[in-house]
Amino acid sequence: MFRITARTVLELGAELISSDIIAFYELIKNGFDAVTRRGVEVRFDIPIPRHNYPVA
């Protein structure tokens, strides 16, 4: 497993990928193309600032 930052995605894909949707599509497609026995997990962790949490 490896981790990359959003900045890395922007730098690597700025010239090749025209939108976020295309970038995610390519990421998922590449995972399927890898043809591993264990499969591929694509997970997006999106931090939400505490002030944006709903008040219960």
N, C-alpha and C positions, 0 to 999 in steps of 0.2 A: 504494500500500500504506500502511496505517496500523497503528500498534501501540497497544494499550490494555493497561492493567494489570487484574489480577483485581479490584482495588478499584473500578475504574471500572465493571466489569460488575456488581458488587454494588450500587453506588449507582444505576446506571441501571435495573437490573432488579428491585430489591428489592420494588417495589410491583406489578410486572406479571408477574413470572416466579416460579413457586412452587418450583422446584427446579433444580439444576444440569443435570439431564438435559433439562428443558424449555428452558433457556437455550442449551445446545449445539444442540438440535434447531432452535430459532429462528435461531441463527447460520447453520447450514448451509442451512436453508430460504431464508433471505434471500439467501444467496449464489446459490442456483439461481434465485431470482426476479429477480436482477439481470440475467440474460440477457446476458452479455458474450461477445464473440467469443473472448477469450483464456481464458475459463473462470474459475473461482474456486478458490483454494487456501486450505484451512483447516488450519493447523498449530498444534499445541499443543507448546510447549517447556516441559518440566517439569524444573526443576533438581533434582538429587539431591545432598544433602550428601555430601561425601567419605567421612564415617564410615559411610555406608550402602552403599558399594560393596562387592561381594563380594570376599573375599581369594582370590587365585588360588594 
